[in-house]
Amino acid sequence: MSWVVRNIARMRSPHLLFVIFLLSLLLSHVSVYSLSPFFRADLVSLQGSSYLTQNFSWMSQRLDHFTPQDERVFEQRYFEYLEFFDAPSGPVFLKICGESACRGIVNDYSAVLARKFNAAVVSLEHRYYGESLPFVDLTTDNLTYLTTYQALFDLASFRNYYQDLLRTRFNSSELENPWFVFGISYAGALSAWFQLKFPHLSRGSLASSGVVQAIFNFTAFDEQVSRSAGPACSDALMEITALVEKGLMENATAVKSMFGAEQLTIDGDFMYFLADAAAIAIQYGNPDILCDPLVAGKLLGQDLLKLYAEYVKEYFINSFGVSIDTYDQEHLKDTEAGINSGDRQWWYQVCNELAYFQVAPGNNSIRSRLVDAKYHLDLCTNVFQNGMYPAVDTTNIYYGGVRITGSKIFFTNGSQDPWRHASKQFSSPGEPSWLIACHNCGHGTDLRGCPQSPLQIEGNASSCTDPDAVYKAREAIISHIQSCLAEDNCKGGHCSM
């Protein structure tokens, strides 16, 4: 049947050179195929021991959980790791895969937690990403079932499916393992929303950098980038933006060619690309890689545009592995489904539900004013051809946004992460929130360490400028999990602190 498919195809300054050399050692084997409009930590493609496992299985998943008479299904991929599992009754950690291909269970700090709590670890690939593709093409009509609501029911259905599987394996019809849910970034939001909507299915959750607030005009993103970069670096970035805008008016092809981005014929796409290149260093805990050459170059009267072009090509494209295609609206129109396709799907989610539109702030903006709300809405219309408008109010009313009122949801954020302004940053009853403060504490620092690097068992927290800040957050996470898994504190699926 056409709607059921499993896809099986498939001039440099000395200072900058030194920094790039160090970075290349740090980021060996790291590749990110797509990062816009949401720098997706889950997209890191890692090798060797960076995964607990890459072996996968399949389950049949309903296409539409909200229409009982619709019997269509698709095959959804999942991963399991049982090395630490205290069978048969130990806890099960559900580690949510977000808006990218799920290539396995990543060996980050959650593996330490799994060992500590003798837990099984399972991950479900998000519908429409990787090999979990309901349709052979990604037309706008076929993307209708790509929503957070459907994705959450996928997770709930998988949870029950896997629990039944454990009962069968261990020949115990009454077996009911305690579950705990993890997620980073968008997957962190799903983790919080899962615990909110299905508290009877999980003892608790960790929402690491969980972006639970849908935001139409997300000016706070660039305001945080500017604060984290510092005044001198922000001034240099604003000057670069002005130089590029001037260059676009005089000779657009020439200025785009400096960055190897001639294919970005829409100036807004090009300016989005340049803004992301700066923000990624802040988000992933590498502010000095971005700022040191620019601040020094400005003091020495060097060509800032040339310096920034070197940074973009060496760090953003070569070292971080970003594809310029990600920013090309013609690429986003491509409806061919494949294991490495993810850009079109995520933009659909952004245009339909979540927005997170990173628009230029009103004053002292390091982002070009070409990247405004109209740019984003025009992109949505151009790519999906139906005048889409993100239902941010509906999304926030349904889930609560930063006022989410659930129980046993632990929020963590890095102090320099621009995405923290879409997350819950203040504690409330049943929902502790922890801000990890240090110079290079960014996105998912509690699980991934800082700066972002090939993921290792301890998340590389020793490279944070204040490792103790990370260790304290991890101690709080352990305490939270202990409390939620304690059987004598749990009644009817709800746990007390």
N, C-alpha and C positions, 0 to 999 in steps of 0.2 A: 504494500500500500504506500502511496507517494508521501503520506505524511508520517510514516515511521521509518527512521533512518538511523543507522550507526555508521558514522564516517570513519573509514579506515584508510582513505587515500593519504594519502598524504605526501709665515716667518716667525719663529717661536722665541720668546724671551727665555734666558737660562732659568729664571725662577719658575716660570710656567712649566718648562720641561722637567725640572726636578719634581715639582708637584705631581705632574702627570705620571712620572716614573713611579713615585710612591703609590699613587692611586692604582696604577696598573697592577702592582703587586697585591694590593688590597682587594681589587675587584676581579682577579683572575677567575675565569670561567663564568662570569656573570653576564647574562644577556637579558635585556628587557625589550620585548618586541613592541610594546605600546604603552604609553604613559599618559595620554591626554584623553579627556580633560581631568583626569583624576590619577595622580601618581600612584600606581597600584603596586603595592609591595608584593602582592601575591603573584605578580607576573615574573618575578625573578626566576630565570631558568638556571637551575643548579645541577651539579653532577656529583657522582661518587657518594661519599658519606653525607652529603648535604641532604639526603632523604633517608628517612627511616625505612621506607619502602616505596617502590614504584609499581608494584604488582597490583592489578586492579581486577574487579569483578563487575557484574552488571545487575541491575534490577529494572523491572518494567515499571514505569512511572506514568501516572495519568497526565494527559496533556492539559486538561482543564479540570481543576479540583472543584470548581464551583458550578458545574453543569453535570448533574448525575447521569443524565441520559447520553452524554458524550462519552463514548467508550474508547476513544482514541488513546493510545499509549505511545511512549517512546522509550528507548533504552538509555538509562542514566548510569554513569560510571561512578564507582566508589572504591575506596582503598581501606585496608585494615592492617593494623600492626598489633600483634599479640605478644611480643617478646616480654613485656613487663606485666602482662595481665595475670592477676590472681584469680584464675578460673576456679569455679564458674561464676562466682558472685561478686567479683571485683568491679570497680567503677568503669564506666565507658566514657571516654572523652571524645566528644564530637567536635572536630576541628573544621570549621566551615571554610570551604573554598569560595572565593569571590568571583569577580568579573574577569576571569581569564581561564585558560586551560589549566586544569588541575593535574599536575604531572606527578603527584605523589604526596606523601605525608612529609612535610619539611622538617628537618632535624634542627629546630630552634629550641628556645628555652622550654617550650611546652613538653618536649621530650624529657627534660629533667623532672618536670611535674608528673608526667606519666610514670616515670620510674619511681618517684617518691611515693605516689599513691597506688602503685601496682595496677595501673589502668590499661585497658585496651584503648587504642586510638583509631578512630575511623574518620574518613573525610568523604563527602559527597560532592561531586563536580556540579557546579551551577548549571541549570538548564540553559541551553543555547550557546554554551561555551565549550571549548575543547572538543571532545567526542560525544558529548551529551546533547545531540542536535535533533530536535523534533522534526525539522524539515530539511529538505535538500537545498533550499535556497532561503535567503533572508529578506524577502520582500517585506514591505511595511505591513501588509496584511498578515503574513506569517509570523511577524514579531508580536502580534497581539497578546500572546500568552507569556511574554517576557515581562513579568512584573514582580515586585517584591512579595506581593500576596501569594502568587503561585509558588515562588521560590521557598517561602516559609512553609507552605504545605508540602512541598517536596521534602523538606528536612523532617517535618513531622512524620510523613509517611515512611521515609527511610528509617527514622528512629524506631518506629514500630516494626518495620520489616526486619531490621537487624536484631531487635530484641527477640522476635520470633525465631530468627535464625540461631541465636544463642540457645534458646530453649530446646530447639531440635538437636543441636550439636551435643548438648549436655544431658539430653533426655530428661528435662525438668520442665514440666508444663507450667509450674508456678514461679519459675525464675523471673525476677524483676531486678535488674541491675540498676544502681544509681548512676544517672547520666549527668555530665557537666559539659557546657558548651563554650567553645572558644571562637574568637574571630578577630581579625585585624582590619581596620579601615572600613570599607563598605561591608565586608564580612563581619566586622565588629558591630556594625549597626544591625545586621541580620541576627547576630548573637543576642544582642539586647532585645530585639523585637521577638525573637523566638521565646525567650524567657518570659517576656511580657504576655504573649498570646497563648503560650502552651506551658504554663507553670507546672502542670501535672505530668509533663513529659521530661522535665529536667530539674535537678536540684538547684542549679544556679548557672551563672554565665560570667564570662570575662569579655568585656567589650574594649579591646585595645585600640585606641584612636578611633573609636566607633562613631561614625558620622551620622548621628540620628536625626539631625535637623536638616530638612530640605530647605535650601536657600535660593531665592531668585537672584538677587543682587548680592553676591558674596564678596563685597568690598573688603571685609575683614581679612580675607586671605592675603591680599597684597599688602595690607597694612602690617600684618604680622611679618611677612617677608622683609619689609622695610625695617621694622624694629629689630629683627634678628640679625639683619645684615649690618646694622649700625649706620650712623649718619654719613660717614665718609664713603662707605660702599654704596649706600643708597643714592648719594649725590652722583657718584660715578655711573650708576645704572640709569638714573634719570637723564644724564647727559648722553649716554649711549642711545637711549630711546629717542631723544630729540634728534640725534645725528642720523639715526636710521630713518625716521619719518622724513627728514629733509632729503635724504638720499632717495627715498621712494618717489618723491616728487621730481627729482632731477634725472635719475636713471635707475629705475626699479630693478632692472635686470642685473646691473652691475652690483648693487648692494646685496641683492639676494644671492648672487654668485659667490660673494665673500664667505657666505655661510653654507655653500653647497645646497641651497634651497631654491634654485630657479623654478622648480616644478610648482611651487606654491604661488600660483597666479593671483589668488585673492590676497590682497594686502593684509586683511584681518587675520587670515590663517598664518601668514608669515610672522606677524607681530605676536600672535598667540604662542607660536613656536619659540620665539625669542624670550617671551615672558616665562614660559615653562622651564626653559634652560636655566634661568637664574633661580627660580623657585625650587627646583629639584635639589640643588645643593643645600639649601636651607632645610628643606623637609627631611632629607635623609642624613642630616648631621655632618655635612661637609662645608660649612660656611667659609672656611679659610681657603678652600680650593677655588671658590668663586671670588672672594673679596681681596685676598692678599695681592694678586697680580694687578687688579684694577686700581686699588688704592695706591699702591706703589707707582704704577704707571701714570696715574693722574698727577702725583707729586712731581714726577720726573718729566712731565709734559709729553708723554708718549701718546701714540695714536690709540685712543680707547676703543675705537671701533675694531681696529685690527686685533687688539688684545682680546676683546670679547669674542670675535670670530674664532680665534685660536681656542679659547675655552670651550665654546659651543661644539666645535668640531672634534676636539680631543677628548673632552670629558662627556658632554651630553650625548654625542653621537657615537664616538668610538669606544669609550670606556663603559658608558652606561648602556650602550646598545640601542639607543632610540632610533626608530625609523621615521624619516621625514614624511613618509606616506601617512602616518598617523594624523597629520595636520592637513592633509589634502582632501578637500571635500569631494573631489572626483573619486578618490579611494574609498571614502565613506559611503559612496553610492553603490559600491560593488556588493551585490547580493549573493555571491557565491559563498556557501558555507564551507568551512574547513577547520581543522584542528587549531590553526594559528590565527583564525579570524576572531577578533574581539572588539575591534574599534567601533564598527557599525552597531554592534549589540549594545555596547556601553553608552554610546551617544543616544541610542533609542531610549534607554532607561533614564538618561539625563533629560532628554527632551520631553519625556512622557510623565515622569514622576518626581524626579529628585532635583533637577536644575544644577545646583552648585555652580552657577554661572560666575566665573572669576572675572568680574568686570573691574575696570579702572576706578579707583577711589577718586573722590572729587578734588582732593588737593595732594600735591607732592606725590604723584603716582609714578611708580617705576614701570607700570604697564601702560602701553599705548592706549589712548582714548579711542582708537579704532576698535578695541576689544570692549564693546559695551553690550548692554542687553539686546539691542537691535541686532548686533552681529550674531549673537547666539540664536536668537529667534529666526533670523534669516538662514542660518546654517540648518536649523531643524527643518525648516520648510524646504530648503534646497535639497537636502539629503533624503527626506522622507516624503516629500511631495504632498503633504496634507495639512499644512498649517498647524503643526503640533504646538501645544503650549503646556509646559510642565504644571501638573496639578499639585503644587507645593503645599497649598493650604489643606487640600484633602489628605495628603500624605502626613502632614504634621498633626492634623486633627485625629487621624486614625491611630498613629503611633505615639503622639504626645510631644514629638520633637525633643528639645532639651528639657522639657517638663515631663518627660516620660515617668510614669508612676507604676513601677513594677516591684518585684522583690528579688533579692539575691542577685542583682546585676552589679558587677564591679567594673567601673570605668577607669581607664588609665589614659593619660595623654602626656606627650613630651612638650616641654615649655616652649621650644622653638618651632614646633610643627604648626604651619598655617592652618591645617585642617582641624586643629583643636577647637576652633571657633564654630565648628558644626557639630561638636560633641558636647556631652554633659560634663561640665567642668567643676560643678559644686555638688557636694554630697547632700543626700536627702535620706529620710528613713528607708532602710532596705536597699539603698543604692549608693554605696560609697564611691567617691570619685577621687582619684589620686593624680596630682600633677607632678611629673618627674622633671625637676628643674636643673638644667646645666647648659653650658654653652653649645653643645652639639647633641642635645636630646631632642630627637625628632619623632617621626612617625613609627609607631609600634616599638618604641624603645624597650619596653618591659620584656618583650619576647625576642626582639631582634638585636638589641644592643645598639651601640652607636660608635662610629658612623655605620651606616648600613654597609654590609659586607657579605661575602659568602657566608651563609648561615651556619653557625657552629653550635655545639650542644649548649654552651653557656651564653649564647647570644652576644659574645664579645663585649660585655659590659665594661671590661677593664679599659677599653679605649674611650669610654665616656669621660668627659672632663671632671665629672663628679660621680665616680662609680658607686659610691655609697648611696647616692640618691636612687639609683636603679636597684641596688640590693634591698633597700628599705621597701621599695614598691613591691619587689618580688616576695619579701617576707609577708607583706600585707595580703598579697594574692594567695599565698600558701595558707594563711590564716582563714581567708574567705573560703577557700575550697574545703579546708578541714571542717569548718563549721557547717557548710552545706552538705557534706557527705556523711556527717555524723548521724547515724541512724536514730539515736535516742533523742535527737533534737528535731526530728522530722515527723510531721504528721500530715497525711494527705498530700504529700509532695511539696509541702512548704517547710522551710527550715528556719530556726531562730538563731540569732547571732549569740 
